[in-house]
């Protein structure tokens, strides 16, 4: 299991709901908001996390990603 915490700017907050819907459709990925401009993405493995990060890169203009332990 892999997990990341993602921080976004307030201007991109409107993109969170579509991201949640898109990533949570995948059985190997779970995304949950933990604040107004931050969320956690958990994935079952490397491939699922790579897909999640690709979706984030495609959707968000700027974000900060921290690996969770």
N, C-alpha and C positions, 0 to 999 in steps of 0.2 A: 504494500500500500504506500502510495506517495501522496503528499499533501503540500499545497502552497497557500500562502495568504497573499491576496492581491489588493493593492491600494490604488484608487483612481482619483482623478480630480473631480471636483463638484460638477464641473461642466459636462462630464460624461456619465453622471449618475443615471440619466434616463436610459442608458444602454444596459443597465444591470438586469432588469426584468427579462428582456429578450435573451440575454446571455444565460440566465438561469434556465429558461425554457429550453434553449438549444442544448446546453450541456447536460441537463438532467434527463433528456430523452435517451441518452446513452446509458446502457445498463452498467457500464464500468466506471462511470463518473458521477460524482455528486457535488453540487455547488450550493452554498448557503451564505446568505448575507449575515454579516456580524456587526455591521455599522452602516452609516449613511454612505460611506465611500470605501468600504472594504468588504471583502468576502473571502471565503475559503473554498478551495477546490480540492477534492480528494479523488484519486484515481486508483484503480486496481493494479496498475503496473506502468512500466515505462511507455509503452505504446499509447495507452489511454491518456497519460499525462502529456505526451508529445502532441496528441490531437487537441487536448484542452488548451495547451499553450498556443497552438496554431490558431485556434478559434479566437483566443484573447488577442493575439497579435493582429488578426484580420479586423477585429471589431473595435478595439480601443486604440486611440491615437497615442496615449502615453499612460503607462502604469508602472508601478513598482511591485516586484514579486519577491517574496521571501519564502524560502523552503521551511517547512514545518518539521519538527523533529518527531 
